[in-house]
Amino acid sequence: MILLTAILASIGTASVPGGGLIVLSLVLSSVGLPLEGVALVAGIDRILDMARTTINVTGDAAVSVLIAHSEGELDKDVYYKKAV
């Protein structure tokens, strides 16, 4: 039940700042656990939020490059150009 609730709730939260705390409270309440667990995570949630954002942006960029390459739209001269 925890896994299903977390997956369904996390679909749109990657773009919401502080969305992790909302998802955590939703998951905890759905399985009947006390919401005091949110207070334990609240202190470090900002750091975790920045890490989630970094992973999300990196994944989006990597998939964009892979799709462009598979469609023949990737300009390899620009992609491999060395920065000055």
Sequence and secondary structure as in RCSB ss.txt:
>XXXX:A:sequence
MILLTAILASIGTASVPGGGLIVLSLVLSSVGLPLEGVALVAGIDRILDMARTTINVTGDAAVSVLIAHSEGELD
KDVYYKKAV
>XXXX:A:secstr
 HHHHHHHHTSSGGGSTTHHHHHHHHHHHHTT  TTHHHHHHTTHHHHHHHHHHHHHHHHHHHHHHHHHHTT   
HHHHT    
